[in-house]
Amino acid sequence: VFENLKILSLDGGPMNVTPSFSDLPCLEKLMLMNCKELMEVKESIGSLKKLQFLKIIGCIMLERLPDNIRELRSLKSLDLMGCVNLLSLRASTSWEFMDALPISSCESIRKLCFTNERIE
């Protein structure tokens, strides 16, 4: 039903965990904004091979992103503003088209790691 969906915005929803993204192969823009109870982003986010823009803004309970976020080869912008409890980010040096990585108001980030390793 949603296999051709290109933009998904979940704004302020009362969720602890994101839904699975496995059935959204065409998704280009994902926005998780002000989901104040969000604690987990599903591993299936790594399957979004066409994702170009990822905004996770104001998700104050989120402490980590799945490691396979590095598999998002088409990513141009990753916006993590206001994720005050985010502890680390494992980014990828293969994000060759990355234009922006705003992480302001993410005071808890203790580790920002760029790697070119692939997750198998």
N, CA, C and O atoms as a GROMACS GRO file, in nm:
protein
  480
    1VAL      N    1   0.081  -0.120   0.000
    1VAL     CA    2   0.000   0.000   0.000
    1VAL      C    3   0.086   0.126   0.000
    1VAL      O    4   0.056   0.221  -0.072
    2PHE      N    5   0.194   0.127   0.082
    2PHE     CA    6   0.277   0.248   0.093
    2PHE      C    7   0.412   0.232   0.025
    2PHE      O    8   0.504   0.311   0.051
    3GLU      N    9   0.428   0.133  -0.062
    3GLU     CA   10   0.560   0.108  -0.119
    3GLU      C   11   0.613   0.221  -0.205
    3GLU      O   12   0.734   0.227  -0.229
    4ASN      N   13   0.528   0.312  -0.252
    4ASN     CA   14   0.573   0.426  -0.333
    4ASN      C   15   0.582   0.556  -0.254
    4ASN      O   16   0.611   0.661  -0.312
    5LEU      N   17   0.558   0.550  -0.124
    5LEU     CA   18   0.563   0.669  -0.039
    5LEU      C   19   0.704   0.728  -0.038
    5LEU      O   20   0.802   0.656  -0.017
    6LYS      N   21   0.715   0.859  -0.060
    6LYS     CA   22   0.846   0.925  -0.064
    6LYS      C   23   0.874   1.011   0.058
    6LYS      O   24   0.990   1.033   0.092
    7ILE      N   25   0.769   1.060   0.125
    7ILE     CA   26   0.786   1.147   0.241
    7ILE      C   27   0.698   1.094   0.355
    7ILE      O   28   0.580   1.065   0.336
    8LEU      N   29   0.760   1.083   0.473
    8LEU     CA   30   0.686   1.040   0.592
    8LEU      C   31   0.722   1.133   0.706
    8LEU      O   32   0.839   1.150   0.740
    9SER      N   33   0.620   1.194   0.766
    9SER     CA   34   0.639   1.284   0.879
    9SER      C   35   0.558   1.232   0.997
    9SER      O   36   0.436   1.221   0.990
   10LEU      N   37   0.628   1.200   1.105
   10LEU     CA   38   0.564   1.159   1.229
   10LEU      C   39   0.594   1.269   1.329
   10LEU      O   40   0.705   1.276   1.383
   11ASP      N   41   0.497   1.353   1.354
   11ASP     CA   42   0.519   1.474   1.434
   11ASP      C   43   0.443   1.466   1.566
   11ASP      O   44   0.320   1.464   1.568
   12GLY      N   45   0.518   1.461   1.676
   12GLY     CA   46   0.458   1.466   1.808
   12GLY      C   47   0.382   1.343   1.849
   12GLY      O   48   0.308   1.346   1.947
   13GLY      N   49   0.399   1.235   1.776
   13GLY     CA   50   0.326   1.114   1.807
   13GLY      C   51   0.370   1.050   1.938
   13GLY      O   52   0.488   1.054   1.972
   14PRO      N   53   0.276   0.991   2.012
   14PRO     CA   54   0.309   0.927   2.139
   14PRO      C   55   0.360   0.785   2.117
   14PRO      O   56   0.288   0.688   2.142
   15MET      N   57   0.484   0.772   2.070
   15MET     CA   58   0.540   0.639   2.045
   15MET      C   59   0.675   0.624   2.114
   15MET      O   60   0.752   0.719   2.123
   16ASN      N   61   0.701   0.503   2.162
   16ASN     CA   62   0.830   0.472   2.224
   16ASN      C   63   0.927   0.419   2.120
   16ASN      O   64   1.048   0.438   2.133
   17VAL      N   65   0.874   0.352   2.018
   17VAL     CA   66   0.954   0.287   1.914
   17VAL      C   67   0.895   0.325   1.779
   17VAL      O   68   0.773   0.331   1.764
   18THR      N   69   0.980   0.350   1.682
   18THR     CA   70   0.930   0.381   1.548
   18THR      C   71   0.865   0.256   1.488
   18THR      O   72   0.895   0.144   1.530
   19PRO      N   73   0.779   0.276   1.392
   19PRO     CA   74   0.729   0.161   1.318
   19PRO      C   75   0.841   0.104   1.231
   19PRO      O   76   0.946   0.167   1.214
   20SER      N   77   0.819  -0.013   1.177
   20SER     CA   78   0.916  -0.071   1.083
   20SER      C   79   0.912   0.009   0.954
   20SER      O   80   0.806   0.054   0.910
   21PHE      N   81   1.029   0.026   0.893
   21PHE     CA   82   1.039   0.099   0.767
   21PHE      C   83   1.061   0.004   0.649
   21PHE      O   84   1.083   0.049   0.537
   22SER      N   85   1.054  -0.126   0.675
   22SER     CA   86   1.086  -0.227   0.574
   22SER      C   87   1.000  -0.219   0.449
   22SER      O   88   1.046  -0.251   0.340
   23ASP      N   89   0.876  -0.176   0.462
   23ASP     CA   90   0.784  -0.172   0.348
   23ASP      C   91   0.780  -0.037   0.278
   23ASP      O   92   0.685  -0.007   0.206
   24LEU      N   93   0.885   0.046   0.300
   24LEU     CA   94   0.889   0.180   0.241
   24LEU      C   95   1.016   0.199   0.157
   24LEU      O   96   1.096   0.288   0.186
   25PRO      N   97   1.036   0.118   0.054
   25PRO     CA   98   1.162   0.122  -0.022
   25PRO      C   99   1.187   0.251  -0.098
   25PRO      O  100   1.302   0.279  -0.134
   26CYS      N  101   1.085   0.330  -0.124
   26CYS     CA  102   1.100   0.454  -0.202
   26CYS      C  103   1.113   0.578  -0.115
   26CYS      O  104   1.123   0.689  -0.167
   27LEU      N  105   1.113   0.561   0.017
   27LEU     CA  106   1.115   0.676   0.108
   27LEU      C  107   1.243   0.759   0.088
   27LEU      O  108   1.354   0.706   0.092
   28GLU      N  109   1.225   0.889   0.065
   28GLU     CA  110   1.336   0.982   0.044
   28GLU      C  111   1.353   1.079   0.160
   28GLU      O  112   1.462   1.131   0.183
   29LYS      N  113   1.244   1.105   0.232
   29LYS     CA  114   1.249   1.203   0.340
   29LYS      C  115   1.170   1.148   0.459
   29LYS      O  116   1.052   1.114   0.447
   30LEU      N  117   1.238   1.140   0.575
   30LEU     CA  118   1.175   1.091   0.697
   30LEU      C  119   1.194   1.195   0.806
   30LEU      O  120   1.306   1.238   0.834
   31MET      N  121   1.083   1.235   0.868
   31MET     CA  122   1.088   1.334   0.974
   31MET      C  123   1.022   1.277   1.099
   31MET      O  124   0.905   1.240   1.098
   32LEU      N  125   1.098   1.271   1.206
   32LEU     CA  126   1.049   1.232   1.337
   32LEU      C  127   1.067   1.355   1.424
   32LEU      O  128   1.178   1.381   1.472
   33MET      N  129   0.962   1.430   1.444
   33MET     CA  130   0.976   1.559   1.510
   33MET      C  131   0.890   1.567   1.636
   33MET      O  132   0.770   1.539   1.634
   34ASN      N  133   0.956   1.606   1.745
   34ASN     CA  134   0.890   1.626   1.874
   34ASN      C  135   0.818   1.502   1.924
   34ASN      O  136   0.713   1.511   1.988
   35CYS      N  137   0.874   1.386   1.893
   35CYS     CA  138   0.823   1.260   1.947
   35CYS      C  139   0.894   1.242   2.082
   35CYS      O  140   0.992   1.168   2.092
   36LYS      N  141   0.844   1.309   2.182
   36LYS     CA  142   0.914   1.322   2.310
   36LYS      C  143   0.930   1.191   2.386
   36LYS      O  144   1.014   1.183   2.476
   37GLU      N  145   0.852   1.089   2.353
   37GLU     CA  146   0.862   0.960   2.420
   37GLU      C  147   0.944   0.858   2.341
   37GLU      O  148   0.965   0.746   2.388
   38LEU      N  149   0.990   0.896   2.222
   38LEU     CA  150   1.064   0.804   2.136
   38LEU      C  151   1.196   0.763   2.199
   38LEU      O  152   1.280   0.848   2.231
   39MET      N  153   1.215   0.633   2.217
   39MET     CA  154   1.337   0.581   2.277
   39MET      C  155   1.416   0.493   2.181
   39MET      O  156   1.535   0.468   2.203
   40GLU      N  157   1.351   0.445   2.075
   40GLU     CA  158   1.418   0.351   1.984
   40GLU      C  159   1.376   0.375   1.840
   40GLU      O  160   1.258   0.388   1.809
   41VAL      N  161   1.477   0.379   1.751
   41VAL     CA  162   1.453   0.382   1.607
   41VAL      C  163   1.482   0.241   1.557
   41VAL      O  164   1.591   0.188   1.579
   42LYS      N  165   1.386   0.181   1.491
   42LYS     CA  166   1.399   0.042   1.444
   42LYS      C  167   1.518   0.026   1.349
   42LYS      O  168   1.550   0.116   1.271
   43GLU      N  169   1.581  -0.091   1.357
   43GLU     CA  170   1.694  -0.125   1.269
   43GLU      C  171   1.655  -0.118   1.121
   43GLU      O  172   1.741  -0.096   1.035
   44SER      N  173   1.528  -0.134   1.092
   44SER     CA  174   1.483  -0.134   0.952
   44SER      C  175   1.510  -0.001   0.883
   44SER      O  176   1.497   0.008   0.761
   45ILE      N  177   1.548   0.102   0.957
   45ILE     CA  178   1.582   0.230   0.895
   45ILE      C  179   1.700   0.213   0.798
   45ILE      O  180   1.712   0.286   0.700
   46GLY      N  181   1.786   0.117   0.827
   46GLY     CA  182   1.902   0.090   0.741
   46GLY      C  183   1.865   0.037   0.604
   46GLY      O  184   1.950   0.035   0.514
   47SER      N  185   1.742  -0.006   0.586
   47SER     CA  186   1.698  -0.059   0.457
   47SER      C  187   1.648   0.050   0.363
   47SER      O  188   1.612   0.021   0.248
   48LEU      N  189   1.645   0.173   0.408
   48LEU     CA  190   1.593   0.284   0.327
   48LEU      C  191   1.702   0.338   0.234
   48LEU      O  192   1.759   0.444   0.259
   49LYS      N  193   1.730   0.265   0.131
   49LYS     CA  194   1.842   0.295   0.041
   49LYS      C  195   1.826   0.425  -0.037
   49LYS      O  196   1.925   0.480  -0.085
   50LYS      N  197   1.704   0.475  -0.049
   50LYS     CA  198   1.680   0.601  -0.123
   50LYS      C  199   1.666   0.721  -0.030
   50LYS      O  200   1.644   0.833  -0.077
   51LEU      N  201   1.677   0.700   0.101
   51LEU     CA  202   1.656   0.808   0.197
   51LEU      C  203   1.765   0.915   0.181
   51LEU      O  204   1.884   0.886   0.188
   52GLN      N  205   1.721   1.039   0.159
   52GLN     CA  206   1.812   1.150   0.140
   52GLN      C  207   1.812   1.247   0.258
   52GLN      O  208   1.914   1.307   0.290
   53PHE      N  209   1.696   1.261   0.322
   53PHE     CA  210   1.682   1.357   0.431
   53PHE      C  211   1.622   1.287   0.552
   53PHE      O  212   1.514   1.228   0.545
   54LEU      N  213   1.694   1.293   0.664
   54LEU     CA  214   1.647   1.234   0.789
   54LEU      C  215   1.651   1.342   0.896
   54LEU      O  216   1.757   1.392   0.932
   55LYS      N  217   1.534   1.376   0.947
   55LYS     CA  218   1.523   1.475   1.055
   55LYS      C  219   1.468   1.404   1.178
   55LYS      O  220   1.358   1.349   1.176
   56ILE      N  221   1.547   1.407   1.284
   56ILE     CA  222   1.503   1.357   1.413
   56ILE      C  223   1.522   1.474   1.508
   56ILE      O  224   1.631   1.494   1.562
   57ILE      N  225   1.416   1.549   1.528
   57ILE     CA  226   1.426   1.676   1.600
   57ILE      C  227   1.339   1.673   1.726
   57ILE      O  228   1.222   1.636   1.721
   58GLY      N  229   1.399   1.711   1.837
   58GLY     CA  230   1.324   1.723   1.961
   58GLY      C  231   1.278   1.592   2.021
   58GLY      O  232   1.184   1.588   2.099
   59CYS      N  233   1.345   1.484   1.986
   59CYS     CA  234   1.312   1.352   2.042
   59CYS      C  235   1.398   1.335   2.168
   59CYS      O  236   1.504   1.273   2.163
   60ILE      N  237   1.350   1.389   2.277
   60ILE     CA  238   1.432   1.409   2.396
   60ILE      C  239   1.466   1.281   2.472
   60ILE      O  240   1.558   1.282   2.554
   61MET      N  241   1.396   1.172   2.449
   61MET     CA  242   1.425   1.046   2.519
   61MET      C  243   1.519   0.955   2.439
   61MET      O  244   1.569   0.856   2.493
   62LEU      N  245   1.543   0.987   2.314
   62LEU     CA  246   1.625   0.903   2.228
   62LEU      C  247   1.771   0.909   2.270
   62LEU      O  248   1.830   1.017   2.276
   63GLU      N  249   1.831   0.792   2.298
   63GLU     CA  250   1.970   0.786   2.342
   63GLU      C  251   2.065   0.736   2.235
   63GLU      O  252   2.184   0.767   2.237
   64ARG      N  253   2.014   0.658   2.140
   64ARG     CA  254   2.101   0.606   2.036
   64ARG      C  255   2.023   0.579   1.908
   64ARG      O  256   1.902   0.563   1.908
   65LEU      N  257   2.099   0.576   1.800
   65LEU     CA  258   2.044   0.538   1.671
   65LEU      C  259   2.104   0.402   1.634
   65LEU      O  260   2.214   0.371   1.679
   66PRO      N  261   2.034   0.322   1.556
   66PRO     CA  262   2.091   0.193   1.518
   66PRO      C  263   2.221   0.210   1.439
   66PRO      O  264   2.235   0.304   1.360
   67ASP      N  265   2.316   0.120   1.462
   67ASP     CA  266   2.444   0.128   1.391
   67ASP      C  267   2.428   0.122   1.240
   67ASP      O  268   2.508   0.179   1.166
   68ASN      N  269   2.325   0.052   1.193
   68ASN     CA  270   2.311   0.038   1.048
   68ASN      C  271   2.264   0.166   0.979
   68ASN      O  272   2.239   0.165   0.859
   69ILE      N  273   2.251   0.274   1.054
   69ILE     CA  274   2.223   0.403   0.992
   69ILE      C  275   2.335   0.438   0.894
   69ILE      O  276   2.317   0.519   0.803
   70ARG      N  277   2.452   0.378   0.916
   70ARG     CA  278   2.565   0.399   0.825
   70ARG      C  279   2.539   0.346   0.686
   70ARG      O  280   2.609   0.384   0.591
   71GLU      N  281   2.440   0.258   0.672
   71GLU     CA  282   2.409   0.199   0.542
   71GLU      C  283   2.328   0.292   0.451
   71GLU      O  284   2.300   0.257   0.337
   72LEU      N  285   2.291   0.408   0.501
   72LEU     CA  286   2.211   0.503   0.423
   72LEU      C  287   2.301   0.580   0.327
   72LEU      O  288   2.340   0.693   0.355
   73ARG      N  289   2.332   0.519   0.216
   73ARG     CA  290   2.429   0.572   0.120
   73ARG      C  291   2.382   0.698   0.047
   73ARG      O  292   2.465   0.776   0.000
   74SER      N  293   2.251   0.719   0.037
   74SER     CA  294   2.198   0.835  -0.036
   74SER      C  295   2.176   0.956   0.054
   74SER      O  296   2.132   1.060   0.006
   75LEU      N  297   2.205   0.943   0.182
   75LEU     CA  298   2.175   1.048   0.278
   75LEU      C  299   2.250   1.178   0.247
   75LEU      O  300   2.372   1.179   0.231
   76LYS      N  301   2.174   1.288   0.238
   76LYS     CA  302   2.231   1.420   0.212
   76LYS      C  303   2.227   1.507   0.337
   76LYS      O  304   2.312   1.594   0.356
   77SER      N  305   2.127   1.484   0.423
   77SER     CA  306   2.112   1.566   0.542
   77SER      C  307   2.060   1.481   0.657
   77SER      O  308   1.959   1.411   0.645
   78LEU      N  309   2.132   1.489   0.769
   78LEU     CA  310   2.091   1.423   0.892
   78LEU      C  311   2.082   1.531   0.999
   78LEU      O  312   2.183   1.588   1.039
   79ASP      N  313   1.960   1.558   1.045
   79ASP     CA  314   1.935   1.666   1.140
   79ASP      C  315   1.892   1.605   1.272
   79ASP      O  316   1.788   1.540   1.280
   80LEU      N  317   1.972   1.626   1.376
   80LEU     CA  318   1.946   1.568   1.507
   80LEU      C  319   1.925   1.675   1.614
   80LEU      O  320   1.948   1.649   1.732
   81MET      N  321   1.884   1.792   1.575
   81MET     CA  322   1.872   1.903   1.669
   81MET      C  323   1.772   1.872   1.781
   81MET      O  324   1.664   1.819   1.758
   82GLY      N  325   1.813   1.905   1.903
   82GLY     CA  326   1.725   1.892   2.017
   82GLY      C  327   1.710   1.753   2.074
   82GLY      O  328   1.626   1.730   2.160
   83CYS      N  329   1.791   1.659   2.026
   83CYS     CA  330   1.788   1.523   2.083
   83CYS      C  331   1.885   1.522   2.201
   83CYS      O  332   1.997   1.472   2.190
   84VAL      N  333   1.842   1.579   2.311
   84VAL     CA  334   1.930   1.612   2.423
   84VAL      C  335   1.991   1.491   2.494
   84VAL      O  336   2.091   1.506   2.563
   85ASN      N  337   1.933   1.372   2.478
   85ASN     CA  338   1.987   1.253   2.544
   85ASN      C  339   2.063   1.161   2.449
   85ASN      O  340   2.106   1.053   2.490
   86LEU      N  341   2.079   1.201   2.324
   86LEU     CA  342   2.154   1.120   2.228
   86LEU      C  343   2.300   1.113   2.272
   86LEU      O  344   2.366   1.215   2.288
   87LEU      N  345   2.350   0.989   2.292
   87LEU     CA  346   2.483   0.970   2.350
   87LEU      C  347   2.594   0.959   2.246
   87LEU      O  348   2.706   1.003   2.269
   88SER      N  349   2.561   0.899   2.130
   88SER     CA  350   2.666   0.880   2.029
   88SER      C  351   2.604   0.871   1.890
   88SER      O  352   2.484   0.851   1.874
   89LEU      N  353   2.689   0.887   1.792
   89LEU     CA  354   2.647   0.876   1.653
   89LEU      C  355   2.758   0.807   1.577
   89LEU      O  356   2.871   0.855   1.573
   90ARG      N  357   2.726   0.694   1.517
   90ARG     CA  358   2.821   0.622   1.431
   90ARG      C  359   2.786   0.657   1.287
   90ARG      O  360   2.694   0.600   1.229
   91ALA      N  361   2.859   0.748   1.232
   91ALA     CA  362   2.835   0.796   1.096
   91ALA      C  363   2.922   0.718   0.998
   91ALA      O  364   3.002   0.633   1.038
   92SER      N  365   2.907   0.747   0.872
   92SER     CA  366   2.982   0.676   0.770
   92SER      C  367   3.058   0.773   0.682
   92SER      O  368   3.006   0.878   0.642
   93THR      N  369   3.182   0.738   0.651
   93THR     CA  370   3.258   0.821   0.558
   93THR      C  371   3.206   0.804   0.416
   93THR      O  372   3.244   0.878   0.326
   94SER      N  373   3.118   0.706   0.396
   94SER     CA  374   3.060   0.686   0.262
   94SER      C  375   2.942   0.779   0.237
   94SER      O  376   2.880   0.773   0.131
   95TRP      N  377   2.909   0.863   0.334
   95TRP     CA  378   2.804   0.962   0.311
   95TRP      C  379   2.863   1.074   0.227
   95TRP      O  380   2.872   1.189   0.271
   96GLU      N  381   2.903   1.040   0.106
   96GLU     CA  382   2.976   1.133   0.021
   96GLU      C  383   2.891   1.251  -0.026
   96GLU      O  384   2.946   1.354  -0.067
   97PHE      N  385   2.761   1.238  -0.021
   97PHE     CA  386   2.674   1.346  -0.067
   97PHE      C  387   2.617   1.428   0.049
   97PHE      O  388   2.530   1.512   0.028
   98MET      N  389   2.665   1.404   0.170
   98MET     CA  390   2.614   1.471   0.289
   98MET      C  391   2.640   1.621   0.280
   98MET      O  392   2.754   1.665   0.265
   99ASP      N  393   2.533   1.699   0.290
   99ASP     CA  394   2.544   1.844   0.288
   99ASP      C  395   2.540   1.904   0.428
   99ASP      O  396   2.601   2.007   0.453
  100ALA      N  397   2.467   1.838   0.520
  100ALA     CA  398   2.447   1.897   0.652
  100ALA      C  399   2.435   1.789   0.759
  100ALA      O  400   2.378   1.682   0.736
  101LEU      N  401   2.490   1.821   0.877
  101LEU     CA  402   2.479   1.734   0.994
  101LEU      C  403   2.458   1.821   1.118
  101LEU      O  404   2.547   1.830   1.203
  102PRO      N  405   2.341   1.886   1.128
  102PRO     CA  406   2.315   1.970   1.246
  102PRO      C  407   2.290   1.884   1.370
  102PRO      O  408   2.202   1.798   1.370
  103ILE      N  409   2.368   1.909   1.475
  103ILE     CA  410   2.350   1.836   1.600
  103ILE      C  411   2.342   1.932   1.719
  103ILE      O  412   2.377   1.895   1.831
  104SER      N  413   2.298   2.054   1.695
  104SER     CA  414   2.290   2.150   1.806
  104SER      C  415   2.187   2.105   1.908
  104SER      O  416   2.091   2.036   1.876
  105SER      N  417   2.210   2.145   2.032
  105SER     CA  418   2.127   2.108   2.146
  105SER      C  419   2.131   1.958   2.174
  105SER      O  420   2.039   1.904   2.236
  106CYS      N  421   2.236   1.891   2.131
  106CYS     CA  422   2.256   1.749   2.163
  106CYS      C  423   2.371   1.742   2.262
  106CYS      O  424   2.477   1.686   2.233
  107GLU      N  425   2.349   1.798   2.380
  107GLU     CA  426   2.455   1.814   2.480
  107GLU      C  427   2.511   1.682   2.531
  107GLU      O  428   2.623   1.679   2.582
  108SER      N  429   2.436   1.573   2.518
  108SER     CA  430   2.480   1.445   2.574
  108SER      C  431   2.573   1.366   2.482
  108SER      O  432   2.632   1.266   2.524
  109ILE      N  433   2.588   1.410   2.357
  109ILE     CA  434   2.674   1.334   2.265
  109ILE      C  435   2.817   1.334   2.318
  109ILE      O  436   2.879   1.438   2.337
  110ARG      N  437   2.865   1.214   2.343
  110ARG     CA  438   3.001   1.195   2.394
  110ARG      C  439   3.092   1.135   2.288
  110ARG      O  440   3.215   1.141   2.300
  111LYS      N  441   3.031   1.076   2.184
  111LYS     CA  442   3.110   1.008   2.084
  111LYS      C  443   3.049   1.030   1.946
  111LYS      O  444   2.932   1.001   1.923
  112LEU      N  445   3.130   1.082   1.855
  112LEU     CA  446   3.092   1.099   1.716
  112LEU      C  447   3.196   1.024   1.635
  112LEU      O  448   3.311   1.068   1.624
  113CYS      N  449   3.156   0.913   1.580
  113CYS     CA  450   3.250   0.823   1.514
  113CYS      C  451   3.219   0.813   1.366
  113CYS      O  452   3.107   0.780   1.327
  114PHE      N  453   3.318   0.842   1.282
  114PHE     CA  454   3.305   0.825   1.138
  114PHE      C  455   3.385   0.702   1.098
  114PHE      O  456   3.503   0.690   1.132
  115THR      N  457   3.321   0.613   1.027
  115THR     CA  458   3.387   0.490   0.987
  115THR      C  459   3.348   0.454   0.844
  115THR      O  460   3.244   0.496   0.795
  116ASN      N  461   3.433   0.377   0.779
  116ASN     CA  462   3.398   0.330   0.645
  116ASN      C  463   3.368   0.182   0.644
  116ASN      O  464   3.363   0.120   0.538
  117GLU      N  465   3.349   0.123   0.763
  117GLU     CA  466   3.315  -0.018   0.773
  117GLU      C  467   3.171  -0.039   0.731
  117GLU      O  468   3.083   0.042   0.761
  118ARG      N  469   3.146  -0.151   0.662
  118ARG     CA  470   3.011  -0.192   0.628
  118ARG      C  471   2.960  -0.289   0.731
  118ARG      O  472   3.036  -0.371   0.782
  119ILE      N  473   2.835  -0.281   0.763
  119ILE     CA  474   2.772  -0.376   0.853
  119ILE      C  475   2.720  -0.492   0.768
  119ILE      O  476   2.646  -0.469   0.673
  120GLU      N  477   2.757  -0.611   0.800
  120GLU     CA  478   2.711  -0.730   0.725
  120GLU      C  479   2.603  -0.801   0.801
  120GLU      O  480   2.551  -0.903   0.754
   0.00000   0.00000   0.00000
